[in-house]
């Protein structure tokens, strides 16, 4: 498997775990907001873009928000996973060579 395929699977798994941690557990309001912003950082950008869309196409704001929320956070976790995989490969290859 290529590194990007592994990062895609890992990014989807991390996104699922983050979504479950945010929406699956019952927290207090302040704690819930903290988990939401920390684990799903694309939500801030998604909210801003969906607000712009709401002004032009009112019915599409909710679909745009959830699509952007999932898409941007997947890209976030994909990027983190890809960097971690590349760093692991670099370190493991450097330690194997004399």
TORGU-184030 format. One line per field, with one value per residue: chain; residue in one letter; residue number from 1; x, y, z of N, C-alpha, C, O in turn. Coordinates in steps of 0.02 Angstrom, whole numbers, plus 50000, padded with zeros to 5 digits. Layout:
% TORGU-184030
c	A:...
r	A:...
k	NUM:...
neast	X:...
nnorth	Y:...
nup	Z:...
caeast	X:...
canorth	Y:...
caup	Z:...
ceast	X:...
cnorth	Y:...
cup	Z:...
oeast	X:...
onorth	Y:...
oup	Z:...
***
This chain:
% TORGU-184030
c	A:A:A:A:A:A:A:A:A:A:A:A:A:A:A:A:A:A:A:A:A:A:A:A:A:A:A:A:A:A:A:A:A:A:A:A:A:A:A:A:A:A:A:A:A:A:A:A:A:A:A:A:A:A:A:A:A:A:A:A:A:A:A:A:A:A:A:A:A:A:A:A:A:A:A:A:A:A:A:A:A:A:A:A:A:A:A:A:A:A:A:A:A:A:A:A:A:A
r	X:X:X:X:X:X:X:X:X:X:X:X:X:X:X:X:X:X:X:X:X:X:X:X:X:X:X:X:X:X:X:X:X:X:X:X:X:X:X:X:X:X:X:X:X:X:X:X:X:X:X:X:X:X:X:X:X:X:X:X:X:X:X:X:X:X:X:X:X:X:X:X:X:X:X:X:X:X:X:X:X:X:X:X:X:X:X:X:X:X:X:X:X:X:X:X:X:X
k	1:2:3:4:5:6:7:8:9:10:11:12:13:14:15:16:17:18:19:20:21:22:23:24:25:26:27:28:29:30:31:32:33:34:35:36:37:38:39:40:41:42:43:44:45:46:47:48:49:50:51:52:53:54:55:56:57:58:59:60:61:62:63:64:65:66:67:68:69:70:71:72:73:74:75:76:77:78:79:80:81:82:83:84:85:86:87:88:89:90:91:92:93:94:95:96:97:98
neast	50042:50021:50092:50002:49879:49876:49877:49755:49662:49696:49671:49531:49492:49539:49461:49334:49347:49369:49248:49160:49205:49171:49032:48974:48989:48922:48946:48980:48925:49029:49141:49107:49113:49249:49306:49251:49308:49443:49460:49398:49453:49425:49298:49283:49320:49228:49108:49120:49123:49000:48915:48931:48879:48748:48697:48686:48624:48503:48446:48548:48645:48656:48688:48806:48884:48898:48958:49077:49129:49156:49240:49349:49402:49436:49539:49629:49661:49709:49823:49900:49918:49988:50107:50155:50174:50270:50374:50399:50442:50558:50638:50648:50713:50832:50887:50915:51012:51192
nnorth	49940:50113:50262:50369:50303:50231:50341:50397:50299:50301:50435:50440:50353:50423:50538:50483:50438:50561:50627:50543:50563:50696:50707:50592:50572:50634:50793:50937:51103:51200:51117:51035:51125:51154:51027:51013:51118:51087:50952:50953:51053:51110:51156:51290:51359:51300:51348:51486:51489:51428:51522:51627:51563:51545:51673:51692:51575:51520:51391:51299:51307:51223:51096:51131:51168:51044:50964:51034:51029:50892:50867:50961:50929:50796:50815:50880:50779:50684:50748:50759:50623:50581:50654:50599:50465:50479:50534:50427:50329:50392:50400:50265:50214:50286:50237:50106:50107:50102
nup	50000:49965:50039:50041:50031:50150:50236:50203:50248:50385:50414:50394:50496:50610:50599:50618:50751:50816:50787:50854:50984:51003:50971:51021:51159:51313:51368:51471:51426:51402:51401:51294:51186:51189:51157:51030:50954:50968:50922:50798:50699:50575:50582:50612:50495:50409:50463:50438:50297:50266:50318:50228:50116:50161:50154:50018:49961:50047:50082:50064:50160:50273:50218:50154:50265:50338:50240:50216:50345:50367:50255:50267:50392:50370:50276:50361:50457:50369:50319:50437:50465:50351:50361:50481:50443:50340:50417:50505:50414:50365:50481:50514:50401:50407:50524:50492:50392:50378
caeast	50000:50060:50087:49941:49823:49877:49858:49683:49627:49709:49635:49460:49484:49548:49403:49279:49359:49359:49177:49128:49224:49136:48959:48951:48990:48887:48991:48951:48926:49096:49186:49088:49140:49321:49320:49230:49358:49508:49463:49373:49473:49395:49231:49284:49320:49164:49056:49128:49103:48928:48881:48931:48832:48681:48674:48669:48577:48485:48432:48607:48694:48666:48724:48874:48921:48917:49006:49142:49153:49185:49294:49408:49432:49469:49603:49672:49685:49748:49889:49936:49936:50039:50170:50178:50198:50333:50425:50416:50483:50623:50676:50664:50764:50895:50917:50936:51073:51251
canorth	50000:50174:50303:50409:50259:50221:50404:50405:50256:50326:50498:50425:50325:50476:50581:50448:50439:50629:50641:50506:50595:50759:50700:50530:50576:50691:50837:51002:51147:51228:51062:51014:51174:51144:50967:51027:51160:51053:50891:50966:51123:51134:51182:51364:51378:51278:51394:51549:51480:51414:51586:51662:51528:51558:51739:51688:51520:51503:51321:51258:51321:51165:51045:51157:51164:50976:50941:51065:51005:50826:50871:50997:50891:50738:50839:50894:50716:50653:50781:50739:50553:50576:50679:50550:50406:50497:50541:50360:50297:50425:50380:50193:50204:50314:50195:50044:50115:50111
caup	50000:49963:50099:50038:50046:50223:50269:50192:50296:50452:50420:50403:50563:50659:50595:50651:50823:50839:50784:50909:51047:51008:50968:51052:51232:51342:51405:51487:51368:51391:51383:51227:51139:51187:51118:50961:50921:50970:50881:50731:50686:50513:50596:50611:50425:50381:50486:50403:50227:50263:50330:50164:50073:50187:50130:49947:49950:50116:50094:50056:50212:50316:50179:50144:50328:50355:50190:50230:50410:50356:50207:50292:50447:50341:50250:50419:50484:50315:50319:50497:50456:50299:50390:50530:50406:50308:50469:50528:50361:50363:50540:50511:50348:50430:50576:50462:50352:50421
ceast	50044:50048:50022:49879:49819:49855:49783:49643:49636:49673:49561:49448:49491:49489:49343:49287:49346:49284:49140:49144:49185:49061:48933:48947:48951:48936:48950:48961:48996:49145:49171:49116:49215:49340:49305:49284:49426:49511:49438:49389:49445:49327:49229:49281:49254:49107:49060:49104:49028:48888:48878:48880:48760:48653:48654:48618:48557:48475:48493:48658:48708:48705:48797:48915:48944:48966:49075:49172:49188:49246:49357:49441:49464:49536:49653:49703:49726:49819:49931:49961:49991:50107:50198:50206:50264:50389:50447:50460:50553:50667:50695:50715:50832:50928:50941:51001:51132:51280
cnorth	50062:50214:50344:50366:50245:50283:50416:50362:50281:50392:50488:50396:50378:50524:50548:50448:50509:50647:50604:50539:50660:50749:50640:50533:50638:50730:50898:51048:51173:51175:51038:51061:51166:51083:50978:51066:51125:50994:50902:51039:51152:51164:51258:51389:51360:51325:51461:51543:51468:51477:51627:51630:51540:51624:51736:51634:51494:51428:51276:51265:51260:51110:51067:51152:51093:50947:50969:51040:50937:50830:50904:50959:50827:50759:50854:50829:50677:50682:50761:50667:50545:50600:50629:50488:50420:50504:50473:50324:50327:50402:50307:50178:50231:50270:50128:50050:50129:50179
cup	50000:50028:50099:50052:50121:50260:50260:50240:50368:50464:50431:50473:50617:50658:50628:50727:50852:50839:50840:50976:51057:51015:51005:51128:51254:51385:51428:51428:51352:51369:51312:51173:51133:51147:51044:50923:50917:50922:50810:50712:50621:50522:50593:50539:50393:50402:50449:50330:50221:50279:50267:50116:50096:50163:50056:49931:50019:50129:50093:50112:50255:50281:50169:50208:50342:50304:50201:50296:50401:50310:50234:50350:50422:50312:50306:50445:50432:50314:50379:50490:50406:50325:50440:50496:50373:50359:50495:50477:50358:50422:50537:50457:50371:50483:50549:50422:50397:50420
oeast	50097:50001:49991:49830:49765:49817:49751:49594:49588:49648:49530:49398:49452:49467:49304:49238:49317:49260:49094:49100:49167:49029:48873:48905:48947:48963:48893:49000:49019:49186:49217:49140:49243:49387:49342:49303:49462:49560:49456:49344:49441:49299:49179:49245:49226:49064:49008:49069:48996:48831:48827:48844:48715:48593:48610:48571:48590:48494:48491:48709:48766:48750:48843:48973:49002:49010:49125:49232:49243:49298:49412:49503:49515:49586:49713:49763:49772:49868:49991:50017:50038:50158:50258:50257:50310:50445:50506:50509:50602:50725:50751:50757:50884:50989:50984:51040:51126:51330
onorth	50064:50202:50352:50391:50247:50279:50444:50386:50283:50404:50523:50413:50379:50548:50582:50459:50516:50678:50632:50543:50678:50778:50638:50499:50687:50704:50908:51033:51169:51185:51021:51038:51170:51086:50955:51048:51133:50988:50863:51081:51213:51194:51287:51436:51398:51340:51489:51587:51494:51483:51659:51664:51546:51630:51774:51647:51450:51404:51220:51231:51246:51080:51027:51133:51082:50909:50933:51031:50927:50800:50878:50958:50805:50724:50841:50825:50641:50645:50748:50651:50506:50569:50617:50461:50380:50483:50461:50292:50290:50386:50288:50134:50202:50266:50097:50002:50163:50193
oup	50031:50066:50152:50081:50150:50309:50304:50270:50406:50519:50471:50505:50665:50711:50663:50763:50905:50886:50871:51019:51113:51059:51020:51157:51218:51434:51406:51383:51295:51325:51275:51122:51078:51106:51001:50867:50869:50885:50765:50709:50614:50476:50572:50524:50354:50361:50431:50305:50176:50256:50253:50081:50054:50152:50035:49892:50046:50182:50118:50112:50272:50310:50174:50205:50358:50322:50197:50301:50426:50325:50225:50354:50450:50322:50298:50454:50450:50310:50372:50508:50417:50311:50442:50518:50376:50347:50507:50495:50350:50413:50554:50465:50354:50487:50579:50419:50448:50454
***
